[in-house]
Amino acid sequence: MEITAKPTGKEVVLPHYAFAALSFLDLTILLLFSGDAFVGHYFHPKILTLTHIAVLGWATMIIFGSLYQLLPVVLQVSLYSDKLAKVTFYFLAAGTLLLSYAFWNFAIGLPLHMAACFLVIAFVLFNINLFLTTRRAKSWNIEADFILTSGFWLLATGIIGLLMAVNFSYPFLKESHLHYLKLHAHLGIAGWFILLIIGVGAKLLPMFLLTHHVSVKKLQATYYLVNGGLLLFAVDHLFWHTPYQIIYGLLVGTGLLLFVLFVAEAYRNRVRREQDAGMQQSLMGVGLMLLPVLLLAVVSGQIELSEKLQLQLYLVYGLTIFMGFITTLILGQTFKTLPFIVWMHRYQHLVGKQTVPQPKDLYSDKWVKVQNIVYGAGFLSLLLGAGFASQRWMLLGSVLLVLTALLYVVQVFRLLWQAVK
C-alpha cells in the first residue's frame, strides 16, 4: 500500500478497533442469553439491542476507524481533521452504549432520545470530515462516489431513527412504527453498509490480490443500480405504497451481483495465488452478500407464507446480514488492515535502518484460521436455530460465536499492544 498523503494518527484509529472488538464480544455474550427472543417477533427489545450493537458498536465503529486510515490509500489525500474524528468517536461510543441500555431495558424516554441525538451528531461530524477530505482529492474515482454517498445514507438512516425514537414518547408519525422501521433498516443496510463495503472493497480486494487492472464498468453499473433501487424504495415506502417494491430489491440485488462478478474477475487475474486466512474470509463474505437478497425475494414476493414462517425468515434474513456477510468481511479484513496500520505506525520509520517484520508477521494466521472455522460453525448453527425456532441450535451457535469473539479480541489486542508499547 503506497501512501503519498499524511497518515492518520494512531490515537484516532486504534480506539475504534478496540471498541469494536469489545462490542463484538459483548454482542455474542448477550446473544447467548437471548435465544428466547428469536422464537417470536423480530420487534423485541433484545433483538433491537443486539441489532444496534452489531450495527453501531461492531460494524460502524470499525468502519469509521479503518476508513480514517484508508482514505489516504483510496483518495491519496490526508484526513481533513484528526480532532474531528476523535470527537466523532466519543459521540458514536456514547450513543451506542446509551442506545443499547435503552433498548435492553426498553427505556423509551430520555435515554433513547439522548442516544439518538448523540448518534446523529456523530453521523453529521463524520460526513463533514468525509466531505472535506474528499474535496482535497486531486483525481476522482468510482470508489470515492461509493464512500461519499454511503455517508449520506448513514445520516438519513440516523435521522429516521431519531424521529422514531421521539415518536415512541410523542406520537406524530402517520404510519405504524414497523413501517418506518423497515425504511430505517434498509437505508442503513443498502445505503450505508453495502455502498461503503463496495467502495472500499473495490479498492482493497484487488490490491490484496495483487490484481493490476480490473475494469470499473461493473462498479459504475453497481453504483447506479443500488442507489436507484434504494431511492425508489424510499420514495415508494413514504409516498406511493405500491406492491412493486420487490422490483427495487431486484435492482439492488443486480448491483450486488455485478460487484461479486467484479471481485471474481479480480480473483481470476490475481498475481498472488495463495491467500491467507484473512483474505479467504473476506472473499467468503463477498459471496455471502447475495444470500440476504435471495431471502428478501422470498419474504417480499407473492409466495403465501404463514405468519410464523415469515417471522422466522425475517430473523434469518437479519442474521445473514449482520452476523453473516458484514461480520464475515470484518473478521477477514481486520487481519488485512490492522496489521498494516500497526506496522506503519511502529516499523515504517525503521525500514532501511534495521531488520523489521512484515505486517503478516505481527499476528498468527493459524489462529485466524481456527477463528474462521469456529465462526463458520457458529453462524450455521445460529441460522438453523432461527430458521427452525430451535433454542438448542441457537445456544450452540451462540457459544461458538462467543468463542469466536474471544479469539478475535485476543488477536486484535495483541496487535494494538504492539502499536502502543
C-alpha positions, 0 to 999 in steps of 0.5 A: 500500500503506497501512501503519498498523503499524511497518515492518520494518527494512531490515537484516532484509529486504534480506539475504534478497533478496540471498541469494536472488538469489545462490542463484538464480544459483548454482542455474542455474550448477550446473544447467548442469553437471548435465544428466547427472543428469536422464537417470536417477533423480530420487534423485541427489545433484545433483538433491537439491542443486539441489532444496534450493537452489531450495527453501531458498536461492531460494524460502524465503529470499525468502519469509521476507524479503518476508513480514517486510515484508508482514505489516504490509500483510496483518495491519496489525500490526508484526513481533513481533521484528526480532532474531528474524528476523535470527537466523532468517536466519543459521540458514536461510543456514547450513543451506542452504549446509551442506545443499547441500555435503552433498548435492553431495558426498553427505556423509551424516554430520555435515554433513547432520545439522548442516544439518538441525538448523540448518534446523529451528531456523530453521523453529521461530524463524520460526513463533514470530515468525509466531505472535506477530505474528499474535496482535497482529492486531486483525481476522482474515482468510482470508489470515492462516489461509493464512500461519499454517498454511503455517508449520506445514507448513514445520516438519513438512516440516523435521522429516521431513527431519531424521529422514531425514537421521539415518536415512541414518547410523542406520537406524530408519525402517520404510519405504524412504527414497523413501517418506518422501521423497515425504511430505517433498516434498509437505508442503513443496510443498502445505503450505508453498509453495502455502498461503503463495503463496495467502495472500499472493497473495490479498492482493497480486494484487488490490491490484496490480490495483487490484481493490476487492472480490473475494469470499473464498468461493473462498479459504475453499473453497481453504483447506479443500480443500488442507489436507484433501487434504494431511492425508489424504495424510499420514495415508494415506502413514504409516498406511493405504497405500491406492491412493486417494491420487490422490483427495487430489491431486484435492482439492488440485488443486480448491483450486488451481483455485478460487484461479486462478478467484479471481485471474481474477475479480480480473483481470476487475474490475481498475481498472488495465488495463495491467500491467507486466512484473512483474505479467504474470509473476506472473499467468503463474505463477498459471496455471502452478500447475495444470500440476504437478497435471495431471502428478501425475494422470498419474504417480499414476493407473492409466495403465501407464507404463514405468519410464523414462517415469515417471522422466522425468515425475517430473523434469518434474513437479519442474521445473514446480514449482520452476523453473516456477510458484514461480520464475515468481511470484518473478521477477514479484513481486520487481519488485512488492515490492522496489521498494516496500520500497526506496522506503519505506525511502529516499523515504517520509520525503521525500514532501511535502518534495521531488520523489521517484520512484515505486517503478516508477521505481527499476528498468527494466521493459524489462529485466524484460521481456527477463528474462521472455522469456529465462526463458520460453525457458529453462524450455521448453527445460529441460522438453523436455530432461527430458521427452525425456532430451535433454542438448542441450535441457537445456544450452540451457535451462540457459544461458538460465536462467543468463542469466536469473539474471544479469539478475535479480541485476543488477536486484535489486542495483541496487535494494538499492544504492539502499536502502543508499547 
